[in-house]
Amino acid sequence: MKSAKMQLLYYLDTLRQMGMDAKGELLFPEERKKESVEWTEDAKQELERAMEDIRRIARMPVPPAPEKIQFCGKCAYREYCWAEE
């Protein structure tokens, strides 16, 4: 859920830079949960920290070893982490 929130915050931040003030909503049907997401200064700081962490990892000569977490089973990118060479 955190990654979905960060992705939506990125979109909201991009829209804000274009002059649009928007809100978003995340729907999790399996959990019957709905989460409203708004751009705030706190959210912007959280997004900036995440983006800096992404940039730091991208600059590494070798990516860090993958670490299985509870979300790996349903992740769309799991083949990138767990593919055999």
TIVO-2410 file (N, C-alpha, C; in nm, 3 decimals):
# residues 85
REC num residu      c1      c2      c3 atome chaine
REC   1      M   0.082  -0.119   0.000     N      A
REC   1      M   0.000   0.000   0.000    CA      A
REC   1      M   0.086   0.126   0.000     C      A
REC   2      K   0.200   0.119   0.068     N      A
REC   2      K   0.288   0.236   0.073    CA      A
REC   2      K   0.337   0.273  -0.066     C      A
REC   3      S   0.374   0.172  -0.146     N      A
REC   3      S   0.424   0.201  -0.280    CA      A
REC   3      S   0.314   0.264  -0.367     C      A
REC   4      A   0.192   0.218  -0.352     N      A
REC   4      A   0.080   0.277  -0.427    CA      A
REC   4      A   0.057   0.422  -0.384     C      A
REC   5      K   0.069   0.448  -0.256     N      A
REC   5      K   0.052   0.584  -0.206    CA      A
REC   5      K   0.163   0.674  -0.260     C      A
REC   6      M   0.286   0.626  -0.260     N      A
REC   6      M   0.398   0.707  -0.310    CA      A
REC   6      M   0.381   0.735  -0.459     C      A
REC   7      Q   0.335   0.635  -0.534     N      A
REC   7      Q   0.312   0.655  -0.677    CA      A
REC   7      Q   0.205   0.762  -0.700     C      A
REC   8      L   0.097   0.753  -0.626     N      A
REC   8      L  -0.010   0.853  -0.639    CA      A
REC   8      L   0.039   0.992  -0.596     C      A
REC   9      L   0.118   0.999  -0.490     N      A
REC   9      L   0.174   1.127  -0.449    CA      A
REC   9      L   0.263   1.186  -0.557     C      A
REC  10      Y   0.338   1.100  -0.625     N      A
REC  10      Y   0.421   1.147  -0.736    CA      A
REC  10      Y   0.334   1.210  -0.846     C      A
REC  11      Y   0.225   1.143  -0.881     N      A
REC  11      Y   0.134   1.197  -0.982    CA      A
REC  11      Y   0.072   1.328  -0.935     C      A
REC  12      L   0.030   1.334  -0.809     N      A
REC  12      L  -0.029   1.456  -0.755    CA      A
REC  12      L   0.072   1.571  -0.755     C      A
REC  13      D   0.197   1.538  -0.722     N      A
REC  13      D   0.302   1.640  -0.724    CA      A
REC  13      D   0.326   1.691  -0.866     C      A
REC  14      T   0.328   1.600  -0.961     N      A
REC  14      T   0.346   1.639  -1.102    CA      A
REC  14      T   0.232   1.729  -1.148     C      A
REC  15      L   0.109   1.692  -1.114     N      A
REC  15      L  -0.006   1.777  -1.149    CA      A
REC  15      L   0.003   1.913  -1.082     C      A
REC  16      R   0.048   1.915  -0.957     N      A
REC  16      R   0.062   2.041  -0.885    CA      A
REC  16      R   0.163   2.131  -0.954     C      A
REC  17      Q   0.272   2.074  -1.002     N      A
REC  17      Q   0.374   2.152  -1.073    CA      A
REC  17      Q   0.318   2.209  -1.204     C      A
REC  18      M   0.215   2.144  -1.257     N      A
REC  18      M   0.151   2.191  -1.380    CA      A
REC  18      M   0.038   2.290  -1.350     C      A
REC  19      G   0.018   2.321  -1.221     N      A
REC  19      G  -0.083   2.419  -1.184    CA      A
REC  19      G  -0.217   2.360  -1.144     C      A
REC  20      M  -0.226   2.229  -1.134     N      A
REC  20      M  -0.353   2.165  -1.096    CA      A
REC  20      M  -0.345   2.116  -0.952     C      A
REC  21      D  -0.447   2.147  -0.876     N      A
REC  21      D  -0.456   2.100  -0.738    CA      A
REC  21      D  -0.553   1.982  -0.737     C      A
REC  22      A  -0.502   1.862  -0.717     N      A
REC  22      A  -0.587   1.743  -0.726    CA      A
REC  22      A  -0.573   1.659  -0.600     C      A
REC  23      K  -0.669   1.573  -0.580     N      A
REC  23      K  -0.669   1.474  -0.473    CA      A
REC  23      K  -0.681   1.338  -0.539     C      A
REC  24      G  -0.643   1.235  -0.467     N      A
REC  24      G  -0.653   1.101  -0.523    CA      A
REC  24      G  -0.713   1.004  -0.424     C      A
REC  25      E  -0.743   0.887  -0.473     N      A
REC  25      E  -0.803   0.784  -0.389    CA      A
REC  25      E  -0.748   0.649  -0.431     C      A
REC  26      L  -0.706   0.571  -0.334     N      A
REC  26      L  -0.660   0.435  -0.358    CA      A
REC  26      L  -0.768   0.338  -0.315     C      A
REC  27      L  -0.797   0.243  -0.401     N      A
REC  27      L  -0.898   0.141  -0.370    CA      A
REC  27      L  -0.830   0.006  -0.360     C      A
REC  28      F  -0.858  -0.066  -0.253     N      A
REC  28      F  -0.805  -0.200  -0.231    CA      A
REC  28      F  -0.924  -0.295  -0.214     C      A
REC  29      P  -0.979  -0.344  -0.327     N      A
REC  29      P  -1.102  -0.423  -0.322    CA      A
REC  29      P  -1.093  -0.549  -0.236     C      A
REC  30      E  -0.980  -0.618  -0.241     N      A
REC  30      E  -0.969  -0.743  -0.164    CA      A
REC  30      E  -0.978  -0.716  -0.014     C      A
REC  31      E  -0.930  -0.600   0.027     N      A
REC  31      E  -0.933  -0.565   0.168    CA      A
REC  31      E  -1.054  -0.479   0.203     C      A
REC  32      R  -1.132  -0.447   0.100     N      A
REC  32      R  -1.248  -0.358   0.117    CA      A
REC  32      R  -1.207  -0.230   0.187     C      A
REC  33      K  -1.100  -0.171   0.134     N      A
REC  33      K  -1.044  -0.052   0.194    CA      A
REC  33      K  -1.028   0.057   0.090     C      A
REC  34      K  -1.046   0.180   0.135     N      A
REC  34      K  -1.031   0.297   0.049    CA      A
REC  34      K  -0.948   0.398   0.126     C      A
REC  35      E  -0.850   0.459   0.057     N      A
REC  35      E  -0.764   0.557   0.123    CA      A
REC  35      E  -0.757   0.684   0.037     C      A
REC  36      S  -0.792   0.796   0.097     N      A
REC  36      S  -0.780   0.925   0.029    CA      A
REC  36      S  -0.636   0.973   0.042     C      A
REC  37      V  -0.584   1.031  -0.066     N      A
REC  37      V  -0.448   1.081  -0.066    CA      A
REC  37      V  -0.450   1.226  -0.115     C      A
REC  38      E  -0.389   1.313  -0.038     N      A
REC  38      E  -0.379   1.453  -0.075    CA      A
REC  38      E  -0.234   1.497  -0.069     C      A
REC  39      W  -0.199   1.593  -0.154     N      A
REC  39      W  -0.065   1.651  -0.152    CA      A
REC  39      W  -0.061   1.748  -0.034     C      A
REC  40      T   0.033   1.725   0.055     N      A
REC  40      T   0.059   1.816   0.167    CA      A
REC  40      T   0.209   1.837   0.175     C      A
REC  41      E   0.253   1.931   0.254     N      A
REC  41      E   0.397   1.952   0.271    CA      A
REC  41      E   0.463   1.828   0.331     C      A
REC  42      D   0.396   1.765   0.428     N      A
REC  42      D   0.451   1.642   0.488    CA      A
REC  42      D   0.461   1.531   0.383     C      A
REC  43      A   0.357   1.518   0.302     N      A
REC  43      A   0.359   1.416   0.196    CA      A
REC  43      A   0.469   1.446   0.095     C      A
REC  44      K   0.488   1.573   0.063     N      A
REC  44      K   0.593   1.614  -0.030    CA      A
REC  44      K   0.731   1.576   0.024     C      A
REC  45      Q   0.753   1.599   0.153     N      A
REC  45      Q   0.882   1.563   0.215    CA      A
REC  45      Q   0.902   1.412   0.213     C      A
REC  46      E   0.797   1.336   0.240     N      A
REC  46      E   0.806   1.190   0.235    CA      A
REC  46      E   0.840   1.143   0.093     C      A
REC  47      L   0.776   1.204  -0.005     N      A
REC  47      L   0.801   1.171  -0.145    CA      A
REC  47      L   0.946   1.205  -0.183     C      A
REC  48      E   0.993   1.320  -0.140     N      A
REC  48      E   1.131   1.360  -0.172    CA      A
REC  48      E   1.232   1.263  -0.111     C      A
REC  49      R   1.206   1.217   0.012     N      A
REC  49      R   1.296   1.118   0.074    CA      A
REC  49      R   1.297   0.988  -0.005     C      A
REC  50      A   1.179   0.944  -0.048     N      A
REC  50      A   1.170   0.820  -0.126    CA      A
REC  50      A   1.242   0.836  -0.260     C      A
REC  51      M   1.225   0.950  -0.325     N      A
REC  51      M   1.290   0.973  -0.454    CA      A
REC  51      M   1.442   0.980  -0.439     C      A
REC  52      E   1.490   1.039  -0.332     N      A
REC  52      E   1.634   1.044  -0.309    CA      A
REC  52      E   1.689   0.903  -0.285     C      A
REC  53      D   1.613   0.822  -0.213     N      A
REC  53      D   1.655   0.684  -0.190    CA      A
REC  53      D   1.661   0.606  -0.321     C      A
REC  54      I   1.564   0.629  -0.408     N      A
REC  54      I   1.563   0.566  -0.540    CA      A
REC  54      I   1.685   0.610  -0.621     C      A
REC  55      R   1.714   0.739  -0.618     N      A
REC  55      R   1.832   0.790  -0.690    CA      A
REC  55      R   1.961   0.730  -0.636     C      A
REC  56      R   1.969   0.718  -0.504     N      A
REC  56      R   2.088   0.659  -0.441    CA      A
REC  56      R   2.109   0.515  -0.488     C      A
REC  57      I   2.002   0.439  -0.491     N      A
REC  57      I   2.010   0.300  -0.536    CA      A
REC  57      I   2.047   0.294  -0.683     C      A
REC  58      A   1.989   0.384  -0.764     N      A
REC  58      A   2.018   0.386  -0.908    CA      A
REC  58      A   2.164   0.419  -0.936     C      A
REC  59      R   2.228   0.497  -0.849     N      A
REC  59      R   2.369   0.533  -0.868    CA      A
REC  59      R   2.464   0.423  -0.824     C      A
REC  60      M   2.416   0.322  -0.754     N      A
REC  60      M   2.503   0.215  -0.706    CA      A
REC  60      M   2.556   0.135  -0.825     C      A
REC  61      P   2.684   0.095  -0.820     N      A
REC  61      P   2.738   0.015  -0.930    CA      A
REC  61      P   2.671  -0.123  -0.940     C      A
REC  62      V   2.628  -0.176  -0.826     N      A
REC  62      V   2.557  -0.305  -0.822    CA      A
REC  62      V   2.437  -0.286  -0.729     C      A
REC  63      P   2.320  -0.326  -0.773     N      A
REC  63      P   2.202  -0.307  -0.687    CA      A
REC  63      P   2.211  -0.393  -0.562     C      A
REC  64      P   2.141  -0.352  -0.456     N      A
REC  64      P   2.141  -0.434  -0.335    CA      A
REC  64      P   2.074  -0.569  -0.361     C      A
REC  65      A   2.112  -0.667  -0.281     N      A
REC  65      A   2.051  -0.800  -0.295    CA      A
REC  65      A   1.902  -0.791  -0.263     C      A
REC  66      P   1.819  -0.867  -0.335     N      A
REC  66      P   1.676  -0.863  -0.307    CA      A
REC  66      P   1.646  -0.921  -0.169     C      A
REC  67      E   1.539  -0.873  -0.113     N      A
REC  67      E   1.495  -0.916   0.019    CA      A
REC  67      E   1.347  -0.950   0.010     C      A
REC  68      K   1.311  -1.075   0.036     N      A
REC  68      K   1.169  -1.112   0.026    CA      A
REC  68      K   1.091  -1.050   0.141     C      A
REC  69      I   0.979  -0.988   0.103     N      A
REC  69      I   0.887  -0.932   0.201    CA      A
REC  69      I   0.748  -0.984   0.168     C      A
REC  70      Q   0.651  -0.952   0.250     N      A
REC  70      Q   0.517  -1.009   0.234    CA      A
REC  70      Q   0.450  -0.973   0.102     C      A
REC  71      F   0.492  -0.866   0.037     N      A
REC  71      F   0.429  -0.821  -0.086    CA      A
REC  71      F   0.488  -0.885  -0.212     C      A
REC  72      C   0.599  -0.957  -0.199     N      A
REC  72      C   0.668  -1.012  -0.316    CA      A
REC  72      C   0.578  -1.105  -0.399     C      A
REC  73      G   0.495  -1.183  -0.336     N      A
REC  73      G   0.413  -1.281  -0.407    CA      A
REC  73      G   0.319  -1.220  -0.509     C      A
REC  74      K   0.271  -1.099  -0.484     N      A
REC  74      K   0.175  -1.035  -0.574    CA      A
REC  74      K   0.233  -0.917  -0.652     C      A
REC  75      C   0.363  -0.894  -0.636     N      A
REC  75      C   0.426  -0.778  -0.699    CA      A
REC  75      C   0.442  -0.799  -0.849     C      A
REC  76      A   0.410  -0.697  -0.926     N      A
REC  76      A   0.422  -0.704  -1.072    CA      A
REC  76      A   0.568  -0.712  -1.116     C      A
REC  77      Y   0.660  -0.674  -1.030     N      A
REC  77      Y   0.802  -0.672  -1.067    CA      A
REC  77      Y   0.881  -0.788  -1.007     C      A
REC  78      R   0.816  -0.885  -0.950     N      A
REC  78      R   0.887  -0.994  -0.880    CA      A
REC  78      R   0.985  -1.069  -0.968     C      A
REC  79      E   0.957  -1.079  -1.098     N      A
REC  79      E   1.049  -1.150  -1.187    CA      A
REC  79      E   1.183  -1.080  -1.198     C      A
REC  80      Y   1.188  -0.949  -1.175     N      A
REC  80      Y   1.315  -0.877  -1.179    CA      A
REC  80      Y   1.402  -0.913  -1.058     C      A
REC  81      C   1.342  -0.932  -0.944     N      A
REC  81      C   1.418  -0.964  -0.822    CA      A
REC  81      C   1.455  -1.111  -0.814     C      A
REC  82      W   1.366  -1.198  -0.858     N      A
REC  82      W   1.383  -1.340  -0.830    CA      A
REC  82      W   1.413  -1.424  -0.954     C      A
REC  83      A   1.440  -1.362  -1.067     N      A
REC  83      A   1.473  -1.438  -1.188    CA      A
REC  83      A   1.609  -1.502  -1.173     C      A
REC  84      E   1.621  -1.622  -1.223     N      A
REC  84      E   1.751  -1.691  -1.224    CA      A
REC  84      E   1.829  -1.644  -1.344     C      A
REC  85      E   1.956  -1.629  -1.329     N      A
REC  85      E   2.040  -1.586  -1.443    CA      A
REC  85      E   2.081  -1.704  -1.526     C      A
***
